[in-house]
Amino acid sequence: MKRGTVSARYLSLFIDVSDKDGPKDIDSLYIIQDKLELFWKYNDTSWSEKTVGKERWIGSNKIQMPDNTDLPSGTYRIVVIDSGGDRDTREIFIPESAPSRKLPGLTLLENGSFLVDSVYKENYIFLKNAGGQVVKSMKVVSGAIPAELVLKGIKEKIHTFELYTVDTATNDGYVISIDNNVVLKSF
């Protein structure tokens, strides 16, 4: 039996950006916590980007402390700088961490079935290939799921199984990953 474990704590932050000189003029994105002298810098090679209609969102799903602890509470500055040096700044506040919640779990059973253990309503399994691309996603509920159902229609080897869970009451997300070190038959 293989159980997915929580190995990192991340903040996910995306901002809607635009520039009068066009989207390629955005040069860098900083997330700064002045009091503790912390900062994260992103550019077009390190941020993730998504376009929704006419909105361009940039940011990261993996903002984390070097020692994998929770991000300190407090005010953070979000600074966007364009190639000409013009900048725009906004502030966000990250509250104290909430008390421990029941973390979801994903277990790959010896018979190849998956066991989802989650008290939350929004649960998804993502199957990723060796390149990290999602080749299949499906909404799931807590309980055992036959491998035939999860792997149906898959023609390539799956490298990673991920359970993505959202606590809609707090808007917290959890990602539990299991590397596929066994060969599961595709269906």
ZILINQUI-V668198 format. One record per pair of residues at least 12 apart in sequence whose ideal C-beta (glycine too) atoms are under 8 Angstrom apart, sorted by the first residue. I is the first residue (numbers start at 1). J is the second residue. Records with the same first field share a line. If there is no record, write none. Layout:
I = J  J
This chain:
1 = 107  108  109  110
2 = 107  108  178  181
3 = 105  106  107  178
4 = 105  106  107  161  163  176  177  178
5 = 176
6 = 103  174  176
7 = 68
8 = 62  64  68
9 = 64  65  68  69  70  71
10 = 61  62  63  64
11 = 63  64  71  94
12 = 59  60  61  62  63  173
13 = 31  59  60  63  78  92
14 = 48  50  57  58  59  60
15 = 29  57  58  59  78  80  90
16 = 55  56  57
17 = 29  56  57  58  80
18 = 56
19 = 82
21 = 82  83  84
23 = 56
24 = 44
25 = 82  83  84
26 = 44  58  80  81  82  83
27 = 43  81  82  83
28 = 41  42  43  80  81
29 = 41  42  43  47  58  59  78  79  80  81
30 = 42  77  78  79  80  81
31 = 63  76  77  78
32 = 76  77  78  79
33 = 71  72  74  75  76  77
34 = 75  77
35 = 74  75
36 = 72  74
38 = 65  72
40 = 60  63
42 = 58  59  60
46 = 60
47 = 59  60
48 = 60  61
70 = 97
71 = 94
72 = 94
73 = 93  94  95  96  97
74 = 93  94
75 = 91  92  93
76 = 91  92  93  94
77 = 89  90  91
78 = 90  91  92
98 = 170  172
101 = 167  170  172
102 = 119
103 = 174  176
104 = 116  117  118  119  120  123  163  165  174  176
105 = 117  118  163  176
106 = 125  161  162  163  176  178
108 = 161  178  180  182
109 = 144
111 = 147
112 = 147  184  185
113 = 144  145  146  147
114 = 144  145  147  150  161
115 = 143  144  145
116 = 140  141  142  143  144  145  163
117 = 142
118 = 142  163  165
119 = 142
120 = 165  166  167  168
121 = 168
122 = 139  165  166  167  168
123 = 139  140  141  142  163  164  165
124 = 137  138  139  140  163  164  165
125 = 137  138  140  145  150  161  162  163  164
126 = 161  162  164
127 = 150  151  154  158  160  161
128 = 158  159  160  161  162
129 = 156  157  158  159
130 = 157  159
132 = 159  160
135 = 154  156  158
136 = 150  153  154
138 = 150
140 = 163
147 = 184  185  187
148 = 187
151 = 184  185  186  187
152 = 187
153 = 187
154 = 186  187
155 = 186
156 = 186
157 = 180  183
158 = 180  184
159 = 179  180
160 = 177  178  179  180
161 = 177  178  180
162 = 175  176  177  178
163 = 175  176  177
